[in-house]
Amino acid sequence: MRKVHKKSAQEIQDDIFRKMTTEQKILTGSVLWKMAKNIASDKINYASKRL
């Protein structure tokens, strides 16, 4: 009997991102950033220098 290797969530995510074009990665990052900003805009620091 052959043992089946189940992929971890990280492995699945890596596979998805590996197959994406650079343009798709940039778009995805932009959408996720906008979503995070809408959810918790008070926790996003826009300063170029961190304390």
BALUMNU-375498 format. One line per 3 residues: number of its first residue (from 1); their letters; for each residue y, x, z of C-alpha. Coordinates in steps of 0.1 Angstrom, whole numbers. Each point is the difference from the previous one (the first is absolute). Layout:
NUM) A) Y/X/Z ~ ...
***
This chain:
1) MRK) 0/0/0 ~ 34/13/-9 ~ 27/1/27
4) VHK) 33/-16/-11 ~ 32/17/10 ~ 27/-25/9
7) KSA) 35/13/-7 ~ 25/1/28 ~ 34/-18/-4
10) QEI) 16/34/-5 ~ -24/9/-28 ~ 6/-33/-18
13) QDD) 38/5/4 ~ -3/36/-14 ~ -20/-13/-30
16) IFR) 26/-27/-7 ~ 30/25/2 ~ -19/26/-20
19) KMT) -3/-25/-29 ~ 37/-11/1 ~ 26/14/-23
22) TEQ) 30/18/16 ~ 22/-30/-10 ~ -23/-24/18
25) KIL) 0/23/31 ~ 38/1/1 ~ 2/-38/-5
28) TGS) -25/-6/28 ~ 19/23/24 ~ 32/-17/-8
31) VLW) -15/-35/6 ~ -15/11/33 ~ 32/16/11
34) KMA) 20/-32/-8 ~ -26/-20/19 ~ 2/22/30
37) KNI) 38/-2/-1 ~ -2/-38/1 ~ -25/0/28
40) ASD) 16/26/23 ~ 34/10/-14 ~ 13/8/35
43) KIN) -26/28/3 ~ 8/17/-33 ~ 22/31/4
46) YAS) 22/6/-31 ~ 14/33/14 ~ -8/31/-20
49) KRL) -4/20/32 ~ -23/-11/28 ~ 8/5/36
***
